[in-house]
């Protein structure tokens, strides 16, 4: 009930609205009855213990259910007011919704080609234009200064933190309006994590960001609003600062945020 009320509270300026949303893998229900909305140009974090349904939520937003055998969802998901089920061209949808997965994956291509791949696929051919795109995306991902003299080196040979930022640059090369991050800091050091958090705060000026994080203090540092998922349901949605100050409607939420279980 709380989540439904909060969904309506931002619906007028919402980038994403989900209603009566459930995710199933065959007979197994991973997520059930979610109602929430994500506003434009906000960082919205999703926290909760393992197997709460957090990643399943992100997977549907990018329509990965269409490529996953046995996975299906019920309810409605609206992106800029449009039902994502009705998008016939999933590639066009994914151009607008970028994803960064938990483990950084530098493709076995040069740093330059890692970032230039998507622009080439959409028809960009001129070298000057590709160079401009690659530099812009690497700068936005706070990586340009470290790799500008190594653009021909294999992206897969970069450090873990650099590869994670390379995956962000690759996602940005499609100029997404919505960026989905699934535990991006799980395999990188705290210093690099802080660098990426600074990047996200800058990117928020241009796009909406939804991030799943297993670090509740990360959610506290950079998200505007947050949702707590537990046992396949969305327990609560609220302003991040208020929730950490104890303004919650369910004691489970506060227990999780204060580290009493996880």
C-alpha positions in Angstrom: 0.0 0.0 0.0 2.8 2.4 0.9 4.6 1.7 -2.4 1.5 2.2 -4.4 0.9 5.7 -2.8 4.5 6.7 -3.5 4.3 5.5 -7.0 1.4 7.9 -7.6 3.3 10.7 -5.9 5.9 10.9 -8.7 3.8 9.6 -11.6 3.5 13.0 -13.1 7.3 13.3 -13.6 8.1 9.6 -13.7 10.6 7.9 -16.0 9.5 4.4 -14.9 6.2 3.3 -13.4 5.5 -0.3 -12.4 2.1 -1.5 -11.2 1.1 -5.0 -10.0 4.5 -6.2 -11.1 5.6 -9.8 -10.6 8.4 -11.9 -12.1 8.4 -15.6 -12.5 10.9 -18.2 -13.5 8.8 -21.2 -14.5 6.8 -22.1 -11.3 9.1 -20.0 -9.1 8.0 -16.4 -8.2 11.0 -14.2 -7.7 9.1 -10.9 -7.2 5.4 -10.3 -6.5 3.0 -7.3 -6.4 5.5 -4.4 -6.8 4.1 -0.9 -7.3 6.6 1.9 -7.5 7.8 4.8 -9.7 11.2 6.3 -10.4 11.4 10.1 -11.2 13.4 11.6 -13.9 16.9 12.6 -13.1 17.1 10.9 -9.8 19.3 8.1 -8.4 17.0 5.4 -7.2 18.6 2.6 -5.2 17.2 -0.9 -4.5 18.6 -2.6 -1.4 17.8 -5.9 0.3 19.3 -9.3 1.1 20.1 -12.0 -1.4 17.2 -13.5 -3.4 14.9 -10.6 -2.7 14.2 -10.1 -6.4 16.3 -7.0 -7.0 18.2 -8.2 -10.1 15.0 -9.6 -11.6 13.5 -6.2 -11.4 16.3 -4.7 -13.4 16.3 -7.5 -15.9 12.7 -6.8 -16.9 13.3 -3.1 -17.3 15.8 -3.9 -20.1 13.4 -6.7 -21.4 16.0 -9.4 -20.7 13.0 -11.6 -20.0 12.6 -11.8 -23.7 15.9 -13.6 -24.0 15.7 -15.8 -20.8 14.0 -19.1 -21.1 11.2 -19.6 -18.6 11.3 -16.0 -17.4 8.1 -13.9 -17.6 6.5 -11.0 -15.9 3.0 -9.8 -15.0 1.7 -6.3 -14.5 2.7 -3.2 -16.3 6.0 -1.4 -16.8 5.9 2.0 -18.3 8.9 3.8 -19.6 8.2 7.5 -20.4 4.5 6.5 -20.3 4.8 3.7 -22.8 4.2 0.1 -22.0 7.5 -1.8 -22.6 5.6 -4.9 -23.8 4.5 -2.9 -26.8 8.1 -2.0 -28.0 8.5 -4.2 -31.1 12.2 -3.1 -31.6 14.0 -4.3 -28.4 17.3 -2.9 -29.7 15.8 0.6 -29.9 14.5 0.2 -26.3 17.9 -1.0 -25.1 19.6 2.0 -26.7 17.6 4.1 -24.3 18.1 1.9 -21.3 21.8 1.0 -20.6 22.9 -1.7 -18.2 26.1 -2.3 -16.2 26.4 -5.7 -14.7 28.0 -6.7 -11.4 31.3 -8.1 -12.8 33.2 -5.8 -15.1 33.6 -7.3 -18.6 36.1 -5.7 -20.9 35.3 -7.2 -24.3 38.4 -8.8 -26.1 38.7 -5.6 -28.2 40.8 -2.5 -27.8 39.7 0.1 -25.3 38.6 2.3 -28.3 36.6 -0.5 -29.9 34.9 -1.4 -26.6 33.3 2.1 -26.6 33.0 2.5 -30.4 31.2 -0.8 -31.0 27.6 0.4 -30.3 28.0 3.7 -32.3 29.3 1.6 -35.2 26.3 -0.7 -35.0 24.0 2.2 -35.3 25.8 3.5 -38.4 28.5 5.8 -37.3 31.4 5.3 -39.6 33.6 8.5 -39.7 36.7 8.2 -37.6 36.5 11.7 -36.3 33.0 11.2 -35.0 33.9 7.9 -33.4 36.9 9.5 -31.7 34.7 12.3 -30.3 32.2 9.8 -28.9 34.9 7.6 -27.4 36.6 10.5 -25.7 33.3 11.9 -24.4 32.2 8.6 -22.9 35.5 7.8 -21.3 35.6 11.3 -19.8 32.1 10.9 -18.4 33.1 7.6 -16.9 36.2 9.2 -15.3 38.6 7.0 -17.3 40.0 9.1 -20.1 43.0 10.3 -18.1 44.1 6.8 -17.4 43.6 5.3 -20.8 44.0 8.1 -23.4 47.5 6.8 -24.3 46.3 3.1 -24.3 43.3 3.2 -26.5 44.7 0.4 -28.7 45.3 -1.9 -25.7 42.9 -4.7 -25.0 40.1 -3.6 -22.7 40.2 -7.0 -21.0 43.7 -6.2 -19.7 42.7 -3.1 -17.7 42.4 -3.4 -13.9 39.1 -4.5 -12.5 38.1 -0.9 -11.5 39.1 0.4 -14.9 37.1 -2.3 -16.6 34.1 -1.4 -14.6 34.4 2.2 -15.7 34.9 1.0 -19.3 31.6 -0.9 -19.1 30.0 2.4 -17.9 31.6 4.2 -20.9 30.3 1.5 -23.2 26.8 1.9 -21.8 27.0 5.7 -22.2 28.1 5.3 -25.8 24.4 4.8 -26.7 23.3 8.0 -24.9 20.8 6.2 -22.6 18.1 8.0 -20.8 18.0 5.4 -18.1 21.0 3.7 -16.6 20.6 0.4 -14.7 23.5 -0.6 -12.4 23.5 -4.1 -10.8 25.9 -4.1 -7.8 28.6 -2.4 -9.8 31.0 -2.1 -6.9 30.9 -5.8 -6.0 34.4 -6.6 -7.4 36.2 -3.3 -7.1 38.1 -1.4 -4.5 36.7 1.3 -2.3 38.7 4.1 -4.0 37.4 3.2 -7.4 33.9 2.8 -6.0 34.0 6.4 -4.8 35.2 7.5 -8.2 32.2 5.8 -9.8 29.8 7.3 -7.3 31.1 10.8 -8.2 30.5 9.9 -11.9 26.9 8.8 -11.1 26.2 12.1 -9.3 27.3 14.0 -12.4 25.4 11.7 -14.8 22.2 12.2 -12.8 22.0 15.7 -14.3 21.4 14.1 -17.7 19.6 10.8 -17.0 17.8 8.6 -14.5 19.8 6.0 -12.6 18.4 2.9 -10.9 21.0 0.9 -9.0 20.9 -2.3 -7.1 23.5 -2.2 -4.3 24.5 -4.6 -1.6 26.1 -1.6 0.3 23.5 0.3 2.2 25.9 3.1 2.9 26.4 3.6 -0.8 22.7 4.0 -1.2 22.8 6.5 1.6 25.6 8.5 0.0 24.2 9.0 -3.5 20.6 8.0 -3.9 17.6 10.4 -3.7 15.1 7.7 -3.0 15.3 4.0 -2.3 13.3 0.8 -2.1 13.8 -2.1 0.3 13.1 -5.5 -1.3 12.7 -8.6 0.9 11.6 -12.2 0.1 10.3 -11.3 -3.3 8.3 -8.2 -2.4 8.9 -4.4 -2.2 8.5 -3.7 1.5 8.9 0.0 1.3 9.8 3.0 -0.8 10.9 6.4 0.5 13.3 9.3 0.6 16.7 7.9 1.3 17.7 10.4 4.0 14.4 10.0 5.8 14.5 6.3 5.8 18.0 6.2 7.3 16.8 8.7 9.9 14.3 6.1 11.0 11.2 7.4 9.1 10.0 3.9 7.9 6.7 2.1 8.0 8.1 -1.4 8.5 10.5 -2.4 11.2 12.2 -4.9 8.8 13.4 -1.9 6.7 15.0 -0.3 9.7 16.5 -3.6 10.9 18.1 -4.1 7.4 19.4 -0.5 7.1 21.0 -0.8 10.6 22.7 -4.1 9.8 20.6 -6.4 12.0 20.3 -8.8 9.1 21.4 -9.1 5.5 
